[in-house]
Amino acid sequence: MATALTLNTRDYSAGAAASGETLLVLHGLFGSQGNWGVHNKAFAETFNVIGVDLRNHGDSPHAPELDYQSMAEDVRLLIESRGLAPCTVLGHSMGGKVAMQLALSYPDLVKRLVVVDIAPVAYESMGPGHHRVIEGMQSLDLATATTRAAAEAHLAQHIEDEATLKFIMTSLTRATEGGLRWKLNVAAIKAQYDRLREKPVGDTPFDKPVLFVKGSESGYIGAEHEAEILELFPQAAVKIVMEAGHWVHADKPQAFQKIVFDFLDSE
């Protein structure tokens, strides 16, 4: 197993909320904790919210390993080093699988889970168009594409969906020596992509509350996944956000927040 990394985080709470129950928020593939800023600020009015950059993403360290056991170990180190246990963990997509793996491996560290639009199953692909996204990032010559406009024009040849293109551009930043650089470890994501399709594993079910939030237009959580969900998470419940896709929190932010707050307030 890979050595646990010290992850980059941002504390969103102040005052009384900062001393309350901790809510860790884990982003999805190609993302960063900043993508969840609006929701983190809303949750921070009640909870001690910590946004997390997972390994090879955001401002966290890079490493060749990118599997759910390794990423769960990173989050374990964060929780233990800061004395946050037991905490609530919210994860979207890849981050949801990290959250599930953490709970299965270290149940004493986790009070409950919110898993956003992902199931504890092995997928044929983590998402449509991912290989084109990776291809676009790898083919971008950072030595010649010195402006964001030039970089975006190149990526647009590979990424047709404008929302996805804008999302990927959030991980392109200025290098200290000038020019541009990826915050993402693109080589590791490409090399380890098949590991991201895998399901979380555990010998013992996580027998604490788990909320799965599904976008009605997304196929990541289906009726065919119910048995595998309940096998690993016997206290799981599924809530559906209508007219939302895989990025539930972006498509229907108010409905998403209400569902999450209702779950957190009920426990």
N, C-alpha and C positions, 0 to 999 in steps of 0.2 A: 504493500500500500504506500502511496506517495506521502511525503512529509507534509504535514498540515501547514498552510500558509496563513500569515497574519493579514486579514482582509481589510481593505479600506471601508470605512463606515462614515455615516453622518448622523449625528444626533439631532432629532427634530423637535424634541420636547423641552419645555422650560417650566419652572415653577412646580406646582404640586404634581402635575402630570409626569414630570421627569422622575419622580420617586415612586410612581405607580407601577402597575404591571407592564412588563416589557413586551413590545410587539416588534419582532424582526420582520423586515420586508425584503423578499428575494425576487429579483427581476428574472426575466426570461432570456433566451438566447439572443445574442447581439445587443443586449440592453445594458443598463446600468442603474444604480439606485436613483439617479436623477430623473429617470423616466417616470418614477412614481412620486415625484415631489409634491404634486397637488394633493394626492390622496394621503401621503405621509403627513402633510401639514394638517389635514383634517383629522386624521386619527390621533395626531399628537396633542390635540386639545383634551383628550381623555387618557391616552396611554403614553408610556415611555417609548416612543417610536425610534427605531434605529434602522436606517436604510443601509443596505449592504451591497457592495460590489463583489460579485462572485469572482473566483479566480479566472484569469484571462479576459476579464471584462472591466470596464471603467478604470479606476485608478488602483485596482488591486494587482498584486504581482502576477507575472506570467510563469507558467510551468508547462512541461510537455503533457502531463496527465490532465485529462478532462473527463472524468467519469463521476458517477453519483456518489460512490463511496469516498473518493478523494474530496469532492466538494462538501460533503456532509462533515468530513473531518475538519475542514477549515471552519465551518460554522460551529462545530463542537468547541474548537479552540477559542473562538470568539466568546461563546457563552460562558465557558469555564473561566477564561482569563479575566472577564469582567464581572463575574458573579451574577449572571442574569437568570439562572435557572430557578424555578421552571418558568419558561416564557412561552408566549404564543408566537407561532411562526406562520406568516402568510407568504405564499410563493406562487408565482405565475409561470405556467408552462415549464420550462427547464427548472426554474426556481421552485416550482411546485413539486417536482420530482426530488429535488435536493431536500426540501422540507420533509417529504415522506420518508426518504432514506434516513434522515437525521432522527425522526421519530421512531422508526423501526430499530435503528441501531442503538439509540440512547434515549429511551422513553422517559427516563427520570429528568431529562433536561427540558422536556416539552410538555406544556400544559394542555395545548390543543392546537389544531391546525386549521388554516384556511387555504385550500388548494384551488387555484383559479385555472379553469379550463384545461385540465390535463388529468389523465387517469393513471393508475399504477400498472400500466401494461406496456408491452413492447410494441412499438409502432413500426410500420414499414418505412415511414419518413417522419421526421419531427415537424415538417411543414412544407407546403408546396412552394417551390421556388428557392428553397434554401441553397441548393447547389449552384444555382445561377447567382445568388447573392455572394457566395463565397468566391465563385469564379470572377465576379466583377471586382471584388476587393483585392484578390490576388493579382489581377491583371493591371490594376491601377499603378502606374509608374510614379511613385512619390517624388522621384528626382526631377521629373518634368512637369507634373501636375502640381504646381506650386500655389495655385489659388483654389479656394473652395469651389468656385464656379466651374473651373476646369475639371476638378475631381467629380463634381456632381454630374457634369455633362457626360463624362466617361461612364460613370456608374449607371446612368440612365439607359445606356445601351444594353445593360444586363438586367436591370431591375425596372420592370415596366410599371409596377404599382407605385404611384407617387407617394402614398403614405409610408410604404415600406422604404422607399428611397430616402425620404426625410428622416425616418427613424434610424437608418444606417448612418446617415451623415452626422448624427449626434455623437458617433464614436470616432469621428475624424477630427483631429485637433492639431494645433501648432506644435512643432518640435522645438526643443530649446535651442537647437543650432540653426533654426530656420526651416522653412518648408513645412510639410505636413507629415503626420504619423497617425497610425491606427492605435487607438487605445486597446482594441481587441487583439488578442493573439490569434491572428488569422490562420497561421500555419497549424497551430494546435487544434483549432476548431475543425479544420479540414481533415487533419489526420485522425482525430478522435470522434468524428461526427457519428459513426456507427454506435459508439458507446452511449451517445445521448438518446438513442432510440430505445435503450434497454429499460426494463422495469426495475423499480426499487425492490430490494430483497430483505427478508427478515425471517428469522426462525419463529418469532412470536408476534402475533398481531398487536397493533397499537390500540389498546382498549380505552381510548379517551375520545372526547368529542372531536369530530372532523367535519368541516363544511366544505363540500365541493361546489364551486360556482361555475355554472356552464352557460356559455353563450348559445342562444337558441339556434343561431345560424352556423355554429361550429360543429365539427364532427369529432372533436377530440374526446368527448365523453358521450358514450352511447349506451343504449339499453344492454348491448352485448357485453359491456364492461362491468355490469352490476355485480356479478359473482366475484370477480377479482377484487373489486373495491371492498366488498364486505368481508372477503377472506382476510385481508390485511388490516382493514379498518372497520370493525364490526359496529362501531357507533357512528358511522358516516351518514350524512344526509346530503342530498343534492338539491340545490336551488338553481332555477333557470332564469336568466335575464333575457327577456324578449327583445328581438330586433338587435341582438348583439352578436358579434363574431368572436374570434379567438381572443382579440384584445378587448375583452369585456369591459375592463375598467376605463378604456379610452372611448369605446362606443357609447356606453350608457353610464357615465360616471356617478350620477346621483342615485340611480337604481342600484348600482354596485355598492356604493357606500352604505346605503340603507340596509341591504342584505347582510353586509359584514357587521355593521353596528348592531343589528338585531341579534345576530349570533353571539357576538362578544358580550352584549349586555344580558343575554339570557343565561349565561353560565356563572 
